Amino acid sequence: MTNITSLSFVALNISGDNYLSWVQDVKLHLSSKKLSDAIKAENKSLAEGNFTSIIFLRHHMHEDLKSKYLEVEDPFILWENLKDRFDHQKLVYLPAAENDWANLRLRDFKNVRAYSSALFKISYRLIMCGVKVTGKKKNR
């Protein structure tokens, strides 16, 4: 039996500022447990899988969020409610990440390692916002 008291990853904050990375963590974890259907509209999971999924989702949420969605017993409905509440984070992070990407210059860093770290951090934020990252300049 797994130890449910320890978090597999950081819980979703009440502000939702870690929502984009939290979503990826949840998807990966549920997929690894073969429970990813529980958060899809065409949910074909057994009741046991749904209960396991909802317990997992709640366990990785801030206490106040847990209280707000206490009556929700379907993992897909909880998933959609959280998406409606926090998915706007993409609109917040995308312009800043695009600006950082456009203005990234090697000469602004002490060494290649620092540049590479910044590059990967910006790339990750763009990917989390649904942007395909390429080496080419984007045309608007």
PyMOL CGO cylinders between C-alpha atoms (Angstrom):
from pymol import cmd
from pymol.cgo import CYLINDER

trace = [
    CYLINDER, 0.00, 0.00, 0.00, 1.32, 3.44, -0.85, 0.3, 1, 1, 1, 1, 1, 1,
    CYLINDER, 1.32, 3.44, -0.85, 2.03, 6.03, 1.78, 0.3, 1, 1, 1, 1, 1, 1,
    CYLINDER, 2.03, 6.03, 1.78, -0.76, 8.58, 1.25, 0.3, 1, 1, 1, 1, 1, 1,
    CYLINDER, -0.76, 8.58, 1.25, 0.58, 10.97, 3.87, 0.3, 1, 1, 1, 1, 1, 1,
    CYLINDER, 0.58, 10.97, 3.87, 3.56, 12.04, 1.77, 0.3, 1, 1, 1, 1, 1, 1,
    CYLINDER, 3.56, 12.04, 1.77, 3.10, 14.31, -1.22, 0.3, 1, 1, 1, 1, 1, 1,
    CYLINDER, 3.10, 14.31, -1.22, 4.27, 13.08, -4.61, 0.3, 1, 1, 1, 1, 1, 1,
    CYLINDER, 4.27, 13.08, -4.61, 4.81, 16.70, -5.63, 0.3, 1, 1, 1, 1, 1, 1,
    CYLINDER, 4.81, 16.70, -5.63, 3.93, 20.21, -4.45, 0.3, 1, 1, 1, 1, 1, 1,
    CYLINDER, 3.93, 20.21, -4.45, 0.25, 20.73, -3.64, 0.3, 1, 1, 1, 1, 1, 1,
    CYLINDER, 0.25, 20.73, -3.64, -1.84, 23.20, -5.65, 0.3, 1, 1, 1, 1, 1, 1,
    CYLINDER, -1.84, 23.20, -5.65, -1.67, 26.62, -3.96, 0.3, 1, 1, 1, 1, 1, 1,
    CYLINDER, -1.67, 26.62, -3.96, -4.82, 28.52, -3.04, 0.3, 1, 1, 1, 1, 1, 1,
    CYLINDER, -4.82, 28.52, -3.04, -3.69, 31.30, -5.41, 0.3, 1, 1, 1, 1, 1, 1,
    CYLINDER, -3.69, 31.30, -5.41, -3.14, 28.81, -8.23, 0.3, 1, 1, 1, 1, 1, 1,
    CYLINDER, -3.14, 28.81, -8.23, 0.25, 30.27, -9.08, 0.3, 1, 1, 1, 1, 1, 1,
    CYLINDER, 0.25, 30.27, -9.08, 1.65, 26.75, -9.48, 0.3, 1, 1, 1, 1, 1, 1,
    CYLINDER, 1.65, 26.75, -9.48, -1.37, 25.45, -11.41, 0.3, 1, 1, 1, 1, 1, 1,
    CYLINDER, -1.37, 25.45, -11.41, 0.39, 24.89, -14.74, 0.3, 1, 1, 1, 1, 1, 1,
    CYLINDER, 0.39, 24.89, -14.74, 3.14, 22.72, -13.30, 0.3, 1, 1, 1, 1, 1, 1,
    CYLINDER, 3.14, 22.72, -13.30, 0.66, 21.03, -10.93, 0.3, 1, 1, 1, 1, 1, 1,
    CYLINDER, 0.66, 21.03, -10.93, -1.47, 19.97, -13.91, 0.3, 1, 1, 1, 1, 1, 1,
    CYLINDER, -1.47, 19.97, -13.91, 1.51, 18.34, -15.58, 0.3, 1, 1, 1, 1, 1, 1,
    CYLINDER, 1.51, 18.34, -15.58, 2.48, 16.55, -12.37, 0.3, 1, 1, 1, 1, 1, 1,
    CYLINDER, 2.48, 16.55, -12.37, -1.06, 15.23, -11.88, 0.3, 1, 1, 1, 1, 1, 1,
    CYLINDER, -1.06, 15.23, -11.88, -1.34, 14.04, -15.48, 0.3, 1, 1, 1, 1, 1, 1,
    CYLINDER, -1.34, 14.04, -15.48, 1.97, 12.21, -15.25, 0.3, 1, 1, 1, 1, 1, 1,
    CYLINDER, 1.97, 12.21, -15.25, 1.18, 10.63, -11.92, 0.3, 1, 1, 1, 1, 1, 1,
    CYLINDER, 1.18, 10.63, -11.92, -2.31, 9.49, -12.92, 0.3, 1, 1, 1, 1, 1, 1,
    CYLINDER, -2.31, 9.49, -12.92, -0.96, 8.13, -16.20, 0.3, 1, 1, 1, 1, 1, 1,
    CYLINDER, -0.96, 8.13, -16.20, 1.72, 6.18, -14.35, 0.3, 1, 1, 1, 1, 1, 1,
    CYLINDER, 1.72, 6.18, -14.35, -1.01, 4.62, -12.20, 0.3, 1, 1, 1, 1, 1, 1,
    CYLINDER, -1.01, 4.62, -12.20, -3.21, 3.98, -15.28, 0.3, 1, 1, 1, 1, 1, 1,
    CYLINDER, -3.21, 3.98, -15.28, -5.85, 6.37, -13.90, 0.3, 1, 1, 1, 1, 1, 1,
    CYLINDER, -5.85, 6.37, -13.90, -5.64, 9.15, -16.49, 0.3, 1, 1, 1, 1, 1, 1,
    CYLINDER, -5.64, 9.15, -16.49, -9.14, 8.36, -17.82, 0.3, 1, 1, 1, 1, 1, 1,
    CYLINDER, -9.14, 8.36, -17.82, -10.59, 9.62, -14.53, 0.3, 1, 1, 1, 1, 1, 1,
    CYLINDER, -10.59, 9.62, -14.53, -9.94, 13.25, -15.53, 0.3, 1, 1, 1, 1, 1, 1,
    CYLINDER, -9.94, 13.25, -15.53, -11.25, 12.90, -19.09, 0.3, 1, 1, 1, 1, 1, 1,
    CYLINDER, -11.25, 12.90, -19.09, -14.78, 13.59, -20.29, 0.3, 1, 1, 1, 1, 1, 1,
    CYLINDER, -14.78, 13.59, -20.29, -15.16, 10.07, -21.65, 0.3, 1, 1, 1, 1, 1, 1,
    CYLINDER, -15.16, 10.07, -21.65, -14.31, 8.56, -18.27, 0.3, 1, 1, 1, 1, 1, 1,
    CYLINDER, -14.31, 8.56, -18.27, -14.27, 4.78, -18.55, 0.3, 1, 1, 1, 1, 1, 1,
    CYLINDER, -14.27, 4.78, -18.55, -12.62, 4.21, -15.18, 0.3, 1, 1, 1, 1, 1, 1,
    CYLINDER, -12.62, 4.21, -15.18, -14.07, 1.89, -12.62, 0.3, 1, 1, 1, 1, 1, 1,
    CYLINDER, -14.07, 1.89, -12.62, -15.49, 3.38, -9.42, 0.3, 1, 1, 1, 1, 1, 1,
    CYLINDER, -15.49, 3.38, -9.42, -12.37, 2.30, -7.51, 0.3, 1, 1, 1, 1, 1, 1,
    CYLINDER, -12.37, 2.30, -7.51, -10.16, 4.22, -9.97, 0.3, 1, 1, 1, 1, 1, 1,
    CYLINDER, -10.16, 4.22, -9.97, -12.35, 7.31, -9.63, 0.3, 1, 1, 1, 1, 1, 1,
    CYLINDER, -12.35, 7.31, -9.63, -12.15, 7.19, -5.85, 0.3, 1, 1, 1, 1, 1, 1,
    CYLINDER, -12.15, 7.19, -5.85, -8.38, 6.73, -5.94, 0.3, 1, 1, 1, 1, 1, 1,
    CYLINDER, -8.38, 6.73, -5.94, -8.08, 9.65, -8.36, 0.3, 1, 1, 1, 1, 1, 1,
    CYLINDER, -8.08, 9.65, -8.36, -10.27, 12.02, -6.34, 0.3, 1, 1, 1, 1, 1, 1,
    CYLINDER, -10.27, 12.02, -6.34, -8.38, 11.16, -3.15, 0.3, 1, 1, 1, 1, 1, 1,
    CYLINDER, -8.38, 11.16, -3.15, -5.09, 11.80, -4.94, 0.3, 1, 1, 1, 1, 1, 1,
    CYLINDER, -5.09, 11.80, -4.94, -6.30, 15.15, -6.36, 0.3, 1, 1, 1, 1, 1, 1,
    CYLINDER, -6.30, 15.15, -6.36, -7.57, 16.34, -2.99, 0.3, 1, 1, 1, 1, 1, 1,
    CYLINDER, -7.57, 16.34, -2.99, -4.41, 15.20, -1.24, 0.3, 1, 1, 1, 1, 1, 1,
    CYLINDER, -4.41, 15.20, -1.24, -2.42, 17.49, -3.57, 0.3, 1, 1, 1, 1, 1, 1,
    CYLINDER, -2.42, 17.49, -3.57, -4.53, 20.60, -3.01, 0.3, 1, 1, 1, 1, 1, 1,
    CYLINDER, -4.53, 20.60, -3.01, -4.33, 23.43, -0.49, 0.3, 1, 1, 1, 1, 1, 1,
    CYLINDER, -4.33, 23.43, -0.49, -6.64, 22.87, 2.51, 0.3, 1, 1, 1, 1, 1, 1,
    CYLINDER, -6.64, 22.87, 2.51, -8.91, 25.81, 1.57, 0.3, 1, 1, 1, 1, 1, 1,
    CYLINDER, -8.91, 25.81, 1.57, -9.32, 24.49, -1.97, 0.3, 1, 1, 1, 1, 1, 1,
    CYLINDER, -9.32, 24.49, -1.97, -10.10, 21.08, -0.58, 0.3, 1, 1, 1, 1, 1, 1,
    CYLINDER, -10.10, 21.08, -0.58, -12.85, 22.60, 1.57, 0.3, 1, 1, 1, 1, 1, 1,
    CYLINDER, -12.85, 22.60, 1.57, -14.31, 24.53, -1.35, 0.3, 1, 1, 1, 1, 1, 1,
    CYLINDER, -14.31, 24.53, -1.35, -14.61, 21.41, -3.52, 0.3, 1, 1, 1, 1, 1, 1,
    CYLINDER, -14.61, 21.41, -3.52, -15.46, 18.97, -0.73, 0.3, 1, 1, 1, 1, 1, 1,
    CYLINDER, -15.46, 18.97, -0.73, -18.83, 18.02, -2.23, 0.3, 1, 1, 1, 1, 1, 1,
    CYLINDER, -18.83, 18.02, -2.23, -17.34, 17.11, -5.63, 0.3, 1, 1, 1, 1, 1, 1,
    CYLINDER, -17.34, 17.11, -5.63, -16.97, 13.35, -5.88, 0.3, 1, 1, 1, 1, 1, 1,
    CYLINDER, -16.97, 13.35, -5.88, -16.22, 12.99, -9.59, 0.3, 1, 1, 1, 1, 1, 1,
    CYLINDER, -16.22, 12.99, -9.59, -12.54, 13.52, -10.49, 0.3, 1, 1, 1, 1, 1, 1,
    CYLINDER, -12.54, 13.52, -10.49, -13.44, 14.88, -13.94, 0.3, 1, 1, 1, 1, 1, 1,
    CYLINDER, -13.44, 14.88, -13.94, -15.78, 17.51, -12.47, 0.3, 1, 1, 1, 1, 1, 1,
    CYLINDER, -15.78, 17.51, -12.47, -13.13, 18.52, -9.92, 0.3, 1, 1, 1, 1, 1, 1,
    CYLINDER, -13.13, 18.52, -9.92, -10.53, 18.69, -12.71, 0.3, 1, 1, 1, 1, 1, 1,
    CYLINDER, -10.53, 18.69, -12.71, -12.79, 20.94, -14.81, 0.3, 1, 1, 1, 1, 1, 1,
    CYLINDER, -12.79, 20.94, -14.81, -13.68, 23.17, -11.84, 0.3, 1, 1, 1, 1, 1, 1,
    CYLINDER, -13.68, 23.17, -11.84, -9.99, 23.72, -11.10, 0.3, 1, 1, 1, 1, 1, 1,
    CYLINDER, -9.99, 23.72, -11.10, -9.35, 24.36, -14.79, 0.3, 1, 1, 1, 1, 1, 1,
    CYLINDER, -9.35, 24.36, -14.79, -12.10, 26.98, -14.90, 0.3, 1, 1, 1, 1, 1, 1,
    CYLINDER, -12.10, 26.98, -14.90, -10.68, 28.61, -11.80, 0.3, 1, 1, 1, 1, 1, 1,
    CYLINDER, -10.68, 28.61, -11.80, -6.96, 28.62, -12.63, 0.3, 1, 1, 1, 1, 1, 1,
    CYLINDER, -6.96, 28.62, -12.63, -6.38, 28.00, -16.35, 0.3, 1, 1, 1, 1, 1, 1,
    CYLINDER, -6.38, 28.00, -16.35, -6.16, 31.76, -16.90, 0.3, 1, 1, 1, 1, 1, 1,
    CYLINDER, -6.16, 31.76, -16.90, -2.59, 31.46, -15.55, 0.3, 1, 1, 1, 1, 1, 1,
    CYLINDER, -2.59, 31.46, -15.55, -1.53, 30.83, -19.15, 0.3, 1, 1, 1, 1, 1, 1,
    CYLINDER, -1.53, 30.83, -19.15, -2.69, 34.34, -20.03, 0.3, 1, 1, 1, 1, 1, 1,
    CYLINDER, -2.69, 34.34, -20.03, -0.65, 35.74, -17.15, 0.3, 1, 1, 1, 1, 1, 1,
    CYLINDER, -0.65, 35.74, -17.15, 2.59, 33.88, -17.85, 0.3, 1, 1, 1, 1, 1, 1,
    CYLINDER, 2.59, 33.88, -17.85, 2.57, 33.80, -21.64, 0.3, 1, 1, 1, 1, 1, 1,
    CYLINDER, 2.57, 33.80, -21.64, 3.30, 37.49, -22.39, 0.3, 1, 1, 1, 1, 1, 1,
    CYLINDER, 3.30, 37.49, -22.39, 6.14, 37.60, -19.87, 0.3, 1, 1, 1, 1, 1, 1,
    CYLINDER, 6.14, 37.60, -19.87, 7.63, 34.35, -21.17, 0.3, 1, 1, 1, 1, 1, 1,
    CYLINDER, 7.63, 34.35, -21.17, 7.37, 35.52, -24.80, 0.3, 1, 1, 1, 1, 1, 1,
    CYLINDER, 7.37, 35.52, -24.80, 9.08, 38.79, -23.86, 0.3, 1, 1, 1, 1, 1, 1,
    CYLINDER, 9.08, 38.79, -23.86, 11.84, 36.93, -22.02, 0.3, 1, 1, 1, 1, 1, 1,
    CYLINDER, 11.84, 36.93, -22.02, 12.27, 34.63, -25.04, 0.3, 1, 1, 1, 1, 1, 1,
    CYLINDER, 12.27, 34.63, -25.04, 12.48, 37.55, -27.47, 0.3, 1, 1, 1, 1, 1, 1,
    CYLINDER, 12.48, 37.55, -27.47, 15.03, 39.39, -25.32, 0.3, 1, 1, 1, 1, 1, 1,
    CYLINDER, 15.03, 39.39, -25.32, 17.23, 36.47, -24.32, 0.3, 1, 1, 1, 1, 1, 1,
    CYLINDER, 17.23, 36.47, -24.32, 20.86, 37.30, -25.18, 0.3, 1, 1, 1, 1, 1, 1,
    CYLINDER, 20.86, 37.30, -25.18, 23.99, 35.35, -24.32, 0.3, 1, 1, 1, 1, 1, 1,
    CYLINDER, 23.99, 35.35, -24.32, 25.89, 38.56, -23.60, 0.3, 1, 1, 1, 1, 1, 1,
    CYLINDER, 25.89, 38.56, -23.60, 23.55, 39.28, -20.67, 0.3, 1, 1, 1, 1, 1, 1,
    CYLINDER, 23.55, 39.28, -20.67, 24.89, 36.31, -18.70, 0.3, 1, 1, 1, 1, 1, 1,
    CYLINDER, 24.89, 36.31, -18.70, 28.18, 35.62, -16.94, 0.3, 1, 1, 1, 1, 1, 1,
    CYLINDER, 28.18, 35.62, -16.94, 28.59, 32.21, -18.55, 0.3, 1, 1, 1, 1, 1, 1,
    CYLINDER, 28.59, 32.21, -18.55, 26.93, 29.73, -20.88, 0.3, 1, 1, 1, 1, 1, 1,
    CYLINDER, 26.93, 29.73, -20.88, 25.61, 27.70, -17.96, 0.3, 1, 1, 1, 1, 1, 1,
    CYLINDER, 25.61, 27.70, -17.96, 23.58, 30.66, -16.64, 0.3, 1, 1, 1, 1, 1, 1,
    CYLINDER, 23.58, 30.66, -16.64, 22.32, 31.40, -20.17, 0.3, 1, 1, 1, 1, 1, 1,
    CYLINDER, 22.32, 31.40, -20.17, 21.35, 27.77, -20.68, 0.3, 1, 1, 1, 1, 1, 1,
    CYLINDER, 21.35, 27.77, -20.68, 19.53, 27.68, -17.36, 0.3, 1, 1, 1, 1, 1, 1,
    CYLINDER, 19.53, 27.68, -17.36, 17.54, 30.81, -18.26, 0.3, 1, 1, 1, 1, 1, 1,
    CYLINDER, 17.54, 30.81, -18.26, 16.81, 29.39, -21.71, 0.3, 1, 1, 1, 1, 1, 1,
    CYLINDER, 16.81, 29.39, -21.71, 15.38, 26.16, -20.29, 0.3, 1, 1, 1, 1, 1, 1,
    CYLINDER, 15.38, 26.16, -20.29, 13.35, 28.04, -17.68, 0.3, 1, 1, 1, 1, 1, 1,
    CYLINDER, 13.35, 28.04, -17.68, 11.77, 30.27, -20.34, 0.3, 1, 1, 1, 1, 1, 1,
    CYLINDER, 11.77, 30.27, -20.34, 11.23, 27.30, -22.66, 0.3, 1, 1, 1, 1, 1, 1,
    CYLINDER, 11.23, 27.30, -22.66, 9.47, 25.43, -19.88, 0.3, 1, 1, 1, 1, 1, 1,
    CYLINDER, 9.47, 25.43, -19.88, 7.13, 28.37, -19.19, 0.3, 1, 1, 1, 1, 1, 1,
    CYLINDER, 7.13, 28.37, -19.19, 6.30, 28.63, -22.90, 0.3, 1, 1, 1, 1, 1, 1,
    CYLINDER, 6.30, 28.63, -22.90, 5.60, 24.91, -23.15, 0.3, 1, 1, 1, 1, 1, 1,
    CYLINDER, 5.60, 24.91, -23.15, 3.39, 25.08, -20.06, 0.3, 1, 1, 1, 1, 1, 1,
    CYLINDER, 3.39, 25.08, -20.06, 1.41, 27.82, -21.82, 0.3, 1, 1, 1, 1, 1, 1,
    CYLINDER, 1.41, 27.82, -21.82, 0.92, 25.62, -24.88, 0.3, 1, 1, 1, 1, 1, 1,
    CYLINDER, 0.92, 25.62, -24.88, 3.49, 27.27, -27.16, 0.3, 1, 1, 1, 1, 1, 1,
    CYLINDER, 3.49, 27.27, -27.16, 5.68, 25.09, -29.35, 0.3, 1, 1, 1, 1, 1, 1,
    CYLINDER, 5.68, 25.09, -29.35, 9.25, 26.20, -28.77, 0.3, 1, 1, 1, 1, 1, 1,
    CYLINDER, 9.25, 26.20, -28.77, 11.54, 26.40, -31.79, 0.3, 1, 1, 1, 1, 1, 1,
    CYLINDER, 11.54, 26.40, -31.79, 14.74, 28.25, -32.53, 0.3, 1, 1, 1, 1, 1, 1,
    CYLINDER, 14.74, 28.25, -32.53, 12.96, 30.40, -35.09, 0.3, 1, 1, 1, 1, 1, 1,
    CYLINDER, 12.96, 30.40, -35.09, 11.63, 33.86, -34.38, 0.3, 1, 1, 1, 1, 1, 1,
    CYLINDER, 11.63, 33.86, -34.38, 7.85, 33.94, -34.18, 0.3, 1, 1, 1, 1, 1, 1,
    CYLINDER, 7.85, 33.94, -34.18, 5.97, 36.13, -36.61, 0.3, 1, 1, 1, 1, 1, 1,
    CYLINDER, 5.97, 36.13, -36.61, 2.85, 37.86, -35.37, 0.3, 1, 1, 1, 1, 1, 1,
]
cmd.load_cgo(trace, "trace")
